[in-house]
Amino acid sequence: MTVMATPHPTGSPGYSETLPRKPESAAVARTLVRTALAAWGLEEHIDDAMVVITELVSNAVEHGRLASIRVVVTRPAEHWVRLGVVDPPGPSLCCGPTPTETRSAAVASSWSTP
């Protein structure tokens, strides 16, 4: 898969890709992260980012419940890069865990309960 990227100096939209919830998606996620960091001139952080995104995708593959995941790479500020792996949108967390939420979302939901 070829990842096409247009650099944005900071802020949204960043880079994102929806992938199947399969172990093979880690390689595509690493390509996306590598592309984004290179576009931003942050090559010195690529190795660390590869470890982080691989772990995030592995967790999503193991604990997710939906067929796909979304990998997101943003640069909210000049010295800050955010890597994320999320399920597609679902019900609001404030309503408590549902069968479609990931394990992480269920934990976050329990934290927000009064």
For each residue, the residues with C-beta under 8 A, 3 or more apart:
1: 28 31
2:
3: 15 17 28 31 32 35
4:
5: 15 32 35 36 39
6: 39
7: 39 40
8: 11 12 13 14 75
9: 40 75 78
10: 75 76 77 78
11: 8 14 74 75 76
12: 8 74
13: 8 16 74
14: 8 11 36 72 73 74 75 82
15: 3 5 32 35 36 72 73 74
16: 13 32 70 71 72 73
17: 3 28 29 32 70 71
18: 68 69 70 88
19: 22 25 28 29 68 69 70 71
20: 24 25 67 68 69
21: 25 60 61 64 66 67 68 69
22: 19 25 61
23: 26 58 61
24: 20 27 28
25: 19 20 21 22 28 29 57 61 69 71
26: 23 29 30 53 54 57 58 61
27: 24 30 31
28: 1 3 17 19 24 25 31 32 71
29: 17 19 25 26 32 33 53 54 56 57 71 85
30: 26 27 33 34 50 53 54
31: 1 3 27 28 34 35
32: 3 5 15 16 17 28 29 35 36 71 73
33: 29 30 36 37 46 49 50 53 71 73 83
34: 30 31 37 38 46 49 50
35: 3 5 15 31 32 38 39
36: 5 14 15 32 33 39 40 73 75 81
37: 33 34 40 42 43 45 46 49 73 81
38: 34 35 41 42 43 46
39: 5 6 7 35 36
40: 7 9 36 37 75 81
41: 38
42: 37 38 45 46 81
43: 37 38 46
44:
45: 37 42 48 49 81
46: 33 34 37 38 42 43 49 50
47: 50 51
48: 45 51 52
49: 33 34 37 45 46 52 53 81 83
50: 30 33 34 46 47 53 54
51: 47 48 54 55
52: 48 49 55 56 83
53: 26 29 30 33 49 50 56 57 71 83 85
54: 26 29 30 50 51 57 58
55: 51 52 58 59
56: 29 52 53 59 60 71 83 84 85
57: 25 26 29 53 54 60 61 69 71 85
58: 23 26 54 55 61 62
59: 55 56 62 63 85 104
60: 21 56 57 63 64 69 85 86 87 102
61: 21 22 23 25 26 57 58 64 69
62: 58 59
63: 59 60 102 103 104
64: 21 60 61 69 87 102
65: 87 99 100 101 102
66: 21 69 87 88 90 100
67: 20 21
68: 18 19 20 21 87 88
69: 18 19 20 21 25 57 60 61 64 66 85 86 87
70: 16 17 18 19 85 86 87 88
71: 16 17 19 25 28 29 32 33 53 56 57 83 84 85
72: 14 15 16 82 83 84 85 86
73: 14 15 16 32 33 36 37 81 82 83 84
74: 11 12 13 14 15 81 82 84
75: 8 9 10 11 14 36 40 78 80 81 82
76: 10 11 80 82
77: 10 80
78: 9 10 75
79:
80: 75 76 77
81: 36 37 40 42 45 49 73 74 75
82: 14 72 73 74 75 76
83: 33 49 52 53 56 71 72 73
84: 56 71 72 73 74
85: 29 53 56 57 59 60 69 70 71 72
86: 60 69 70 72
87: 60 64 65 66 68 69 70 90 100 101 102 105
88: 18 66 68 70
89:
90: 66 87 98 100 101 105
91: 95 98 100 101
92: 95
93: 101 105 108 109 112
94: 109 112
95: 91 92 98 109
96: 109 110 113
97: 101 105 106 109 110
98: 90 91 95 101
99: 65
100: 65 66 87 90 91
101: 65 87 90 91 93 97 98 105 106 109
102: 60 63 64 65 87 105 106
103: 63 106 107
104: 59 63 107 108
105: 87 90 93 97 101 102 108 109
106: 97 101 102 103 109 110
107: 103 104 110 111
108: 93 104 105 111 112
109: 93 94 95 96 97 101 105 106 112 113
110: 96 97 106 107 113
111: 107 108
112: 93 94 108 109
113: 96 109 110
114:
